Amino acid sequence: MSEHLDVLIIGAGLSGIGAAHHLQAAFPHRTYAILEARDTLGGTWDLFRYPGVRSDSDMHTLGYRFRPWTQAEAIADGPSILRYIRQTAADAGIDRFIRYGHRVTAASWSSAEARWKVLAEHDGATRELTCDFLLVCSGYYHYDEGYTPQFAGIGDFRGRLVHPQHWPTDLDHVGKRVVVIGSGATAVTLVPALTDTAAHVTMLQRSPTYILPVPARDALANRLRALLGPKRAYTVVRWKNVLVSTLIYQLSRRQPQRMRKFIRNLTVERLPAGYDVDTHFKPAYQPWDQRLCLVPDGDLFRAIRDGRATVVTDRIDRFTANGLRLASGRELDADVVVTATGLRLLALGGIRLTVDGHEVELPRTMAYKGMMLSGVPNFAFTIGYTNASWTLKADLVSEFVCRLLRHMDTGGYRQATPWPDPTVTPAPLLDFQAGYVLRDIDRFPQAGSRAPWRLGMSYAHDVLTLRYGRIADGTIRFTRGGAPSGEDLAMASEHESGQSTP
């Protein structure tokens, strides 16, 4: 006999713990469990353990809406964020509902039974559970492996080669010459952290990235916390930071040259006089075509200014026994090379979905409000913002799911299925030019050319539509009985069936 639960949440990271908190607060008597493939909670914040790992957003927006961030540091290190997630789970009793070591491989929906059958690998065996609603909170990173290009001669290198996603506990970089390949958030975090003990650290980049210095502590947040208390101060600062980040994003898109100049001036101020800023810190793309990298208190620039770190902008010709040879002919000696060359994406944690025996081909589905799939009943997933903190969107997804479940309870509905409109033009789910997105986005669901099929990137707009907007908006098909057939659902996922009202 399968164990049956009202809701199954996949993933015990930042999103999954938040979803469980929203669910049990809204429905204290609903049964649920969290299936986590790894042996501990925390997701990304437990997986990544490289030196200096930290948030790339402020914690007043990366933190949960329902749990104020009370530490002085607004840009927090990984261990602090992990403690925050674990404490959230412990305080709410969520940790009692986590099933560790359960890697979900498949989920099949039965319209006749109006439930999901979920298969999970656990201790070498396959376990079966059923649920009425499936919520996938596994993020979109491939946890098993990061991305490393095929470098010529990599087998010739006699030093230590590591990827930040799998940082070895025995790596000794004290007094060593370290080369970090990359210029993204991971690289700009690693470089200043490694300079504390390394002989020298070189950040080797193929092309520059926009890097924005920000205060490690939010002075206003720390003052307001003393005056208003943690909860009220958190709300004020959260919205302040949302508005500031929205302003920066909008200026970047509408007045890119003005933002380029602004960022360049900040960079020039923090680097030595005469530094070749345009070679190493002037990207070819516009601000926010890719995510801005934040450096708390300008620590990367300080490491460069102090002579503990160097930036080299060039292409790799090949690895050598003692380091790397660059396209310019320059040789970089290294004892340790860190390939901070990016991540791989994995849609829905690699779970294979079927609806009434028909396999769901993700690229042929369309994402409703960036969180449900066309033709797939009683299912939602969490993808956060690319231009703001992940948790801002994760909280809203969880709130929407709770509102959807309440609407189904009130109407006596057993099934809720987003039904596509064939007149909507498909578009990439993530309209983002980062390499890790472009490499794998064709394996993800598509977005649409207009609402409600676009993945919104405006928190203020999403607050109105997801927290307060109508649930029965004419796009979701609700049924009490006589559920749509498997053939109908397969047609919907192929965008061959028209929009239908309840």
Salt bridges, closest charged atoms under 4 A:
GLU3 OE2 - ARG99 NH2 2.86
GLU3 OE1 - ARG127 NH2 2.85
ASP46 OD2 - ARG38 NH1 2.74
ASP46 OD1 - ARG49 NH2 2.73
ASP46 OD1 - ARG86 NH2 3.58
ASP56 OD2 - ARG291 NE 3.11
ASP58 OD2 - HIS60 ND1 3.85
GLU73 OE2 - ARG217 NH2 3.00
ASP91 OD2 - ARG67 NH2 2.95
ASP123 OD2 - HIS122 NE2 3.28
ASP132 OD1 - HIS4 NE2 3.20
ASP144 OD1 - ARG103 NH2 3.87
GLU145 OE2 - ARG344 NH1 2.94
ASP156 OD2 - ARG318 NH2 2.90
ASP170 OD1 - ARG160 NH2 2.94
ASP218 OD2 - LYS240 NZ 2.76
GLU269 OE1 - ARG270 NH1 3.40
ASP278 OD1 - ARG264 NE 2.81
ASP289 OD1 - ARG253 NH1 2.87
ASP299 OD2 - ARG54 NH1 2.69
ASP306 OD2 - ARG308 NH2 3.47
ASP317 OD2 - ARG325 NH1 3.83
GLU331 OE2 - ARG325 NE 3.09
ASP333 OD2 - ARG177 NH1 3.87
ASP335 OD1 - ARG177 NH2 3.00
GLU361 OE2 - ARG364 NH1 3.70
ASP395 OD1 - HIS22 NE2 3.01
ASP395 OD2 - ARG238 NH2 3.48
GLU399 OE2 - ARG65 NH1 3.34
GLU399 OE1 - ARG467 NE 2.76
ASP409 OD2 - ARG30 NH1 3.02
ASP421 OD2 - ARG450 NH2 2.97
ASP440 OD1 - ARG443 NH1 3.76
ASP462 OD2 - LYS393 NZ 3.84
ASP462 OD1 - HIS461 ND1 3.78
ASP473 OD2 - LYS369 NZ 3.81
